[in-house]
């Protein structure tokens, strides 16, 4: 049985605010800035071999409290939209020849060295499962991805929306 974990990771805005890391080299338009990123939601299915993750960026930026109840939460250039960012795995052992350790004490690998790989494009499959089927469909997809990654199973198919399409004449 896999452990399911959801983590909300705060966004940052090193353009408008002081650097979230405290770096003196992080200055807007200098090439050393961390830029900005909205709050992210990380969904993790963790087991004995490691973990798989789906990372979703909301585009919701941090801000100061405002006296008006109306505020702009998203990055204007992104339209404040939710964006699937990553579908990947954290493995306790290499998954391919020559794969390098990316973290010597990965929390998703129980503090062991981590071999990681992920894809922004494959994240759309996880997003499709989440939007069409909700949380249960996302967890089923991630459990299938774990099986595909660590047990040589088939890559999971994302859930289709459960309702049939309308006839074009009914619209």
N, C-alpha and C positions, 0 to 999 in steps of 0.2 A: 504494500500500500504506500503510495507516494504522499508526502506531506505537501499541502498546498499553502503557499504564503503570498500575501498581498502586502506590498510596502509602498507608501506614499513618500516620494523623495522631493524635497522642496526645490523650487526653481531658484534661479539667480539672475541678476541683472547687473553685470559689471560695467555697463554703459552708464546707467543712471545713478547707481549706488556705488559705494566703495566696494573693492574686491571681496568676494565671499571667502577667498583663501588668505586674505591679508597681504597679497603680493604688492610690492611697490612698483613692479614692472607692468602690472595690469592696468593699462591706461587706454581709454577709448581711442580708436584710430591709430594705435601705435604698433599693431601687429602682435603685441604681447597680451592683449585683453582676452579674457575668457568669454567675452560677449554676453549673450543672454540665452537662457533656456527656461521654458516653463516647467511647472510641477510635473513630475513623471510618476507613473504608476507602474510598478514592477510586479508581475505575476510569476511565481516560481513554483515548479513542481520538483521536489527534491527526493532523491532516493539514495540507495547504497553506492551507486556508481558515480553520482554527482547530481547535477540539477540541470533543468532546462528553464529558460526564461522568455517571457514576452514583455517588452518594454514599450509603454505607451506614453507619448509626450502630449500633454494637454495644451501647451501654449499659454497657460495661465501664469503670468509673471507676478513676482512679489511687488508690493507697492506700500506706500504709507497710507494710514487710515485717512480717509477724506471726510469732510463734513457732509458732503452730498451722498445720498444713497446710490447715486449713479456713478459707476466707475468702469474703466476699460481694463478688463482682465487679460486680454490676449495681446500677442504681438501683432501689430497692424499688418506687417508684411505677410504674416502667416494667416491673417484673418482670425487669430485666436482658435484655430481649428485643432482638433485632436489629430495626432499623427502617429501611426505605428512606426516605431523606431528600430526595434531589434527583436529577432527571434534567434536564440542561440543556446549553446550548452556550456556548462562548466564541468569538465571531466577530471577525475582523479588520475587518469592515465591518458597517454596520447591517443588520439583517434585516427591519426594518419602519420606516415613516415615524416620525420623531421619537424614535427609540431613542437614548438617551444613553450616552456612554462611562461604564463603571463602574470601569475600571482603566486608568490611562494607560500602564502597562508590564506587561501580563499575561504571566506565564510560559507560559501555554498558547497565546498568540498571538505567541510568539517576541519578547516585549518590546514589542510594538506595543500601541496602544490596543485595549481589549476592549469589545465589546458583548455583554452576557450576558442570558440569560433561562433560567429553569428552572421545574420544577414538582415539587412533592412528590407530587401525585396520579399523574403519569405515571411516577414512580419505581417504582410498584408493578408496571408492565409489565416493567421491567428486573429487578426482584426475582423476578418470576415466571419469567423466562427463566433466571436464575441457579439458582434452587432446582430447577426442573424439568429443566434440561439441563446444569448445571455451567458451568465457565469458558468452554468453547467456545461454548455457547449464548449466554452473556452477551456475548462478543465479537462474535458474529454479530449480536446485537440492536443493540449499540452501533455497529457498522459500518453497519448499516441505518439507524439513527437519524442518523448522520453524513450518509449519502447523502440521507435525507429532508430534513435541515436545510440542507445546502449545495448539493445537486444536484437539488432538487425531486423526490426519489424518494418512494415511498410509505412511510408510517410503518410500522415493522416490527411483525410479530406476534410475541409472545413464544412461546418453545418450550413445547409441551405435554409432559407427562411421557410417556416413550416406551412405557409399558406400558398395555394397555387396562384399563378398569375391570372389576372382578369382577362376576359376576352376583350380584344380591342374595341369591339362594338359597345361594350358596357361602360366605357370611360367617357 
